[in-house]
Amino acid sequence: MADKAGAPPRAWQRMLSGRRLDLLDPSPLDIEISDIAHGLARVARWNGQTSGDHAFSVAQHSLLVEEIFSAGCKSATPSAQLAALLHDAPEYVIGDMISPFKAVVGGGYKDCELRLQRAIHMRFALPAEPAAGLRKEIKKADQIAAYFEATVIAGFSVAEATQFFGRPRGVSADLFDLASQPAKKIQQRFLARFHAIEKQRSA
């Protein structure tokens, strides 16, 4: 919904927690994990073009990526696991823009996404910029998750998914639950995983 004509320019989003997050200059102090979990559980992957009774949400994707990442990196620290869980966290504010549309929009979207990611990392005491090796491992898990989602619930052929995401080796979709789940259930699962990781970080 557009703001009314003549209203002052607005670049902030009001969250259910009461926070007002400025998209142009996001403050870590305005970021709450409850807002992230709520938003991501209601943002659909693949523009909603997935099978099942519910949208396959970004929160469910984030849980899948963290699970794949942790399974593949047995020595991963809790902080690395948290970075994997939060790899798409900016989408709780800006939504999940599919790759073809990102290519059309260009760099402005990526700049906004990067500012939000840095603020989120600062909020949860993670490096603003993860180390290159960690980024590579999270991206690998992300692409494996995308391949599984594409072939199991998004209607891609194996050839199409392999072309865009690469075909995983040594890991099977059968090891993971890809059935889309209700938003509230995924929201609770996301929060539970976040708090479990945070407990390990503070141990």
Secondary structure, 3 states (H helix, E strand, C coil): CCCCCCCCCCCEEECCCCCEEECCCCCHHHCCHHHHHHHHCCCEHHHHCCCCCCCCEHHHHHHHHHHHHHHHCCCCCHHHHHHHHCCCCCHHHHCCCCHHHHHHHCHHHHHHHHHHHHHHHHHCCCCCCCCHHHHHHHHHHHHHHHHHHHHHCCCCCHHHHHHHHCCCCCCCHHHCCCCCCCHHHHHHHHHHHHHHHHHHHCC
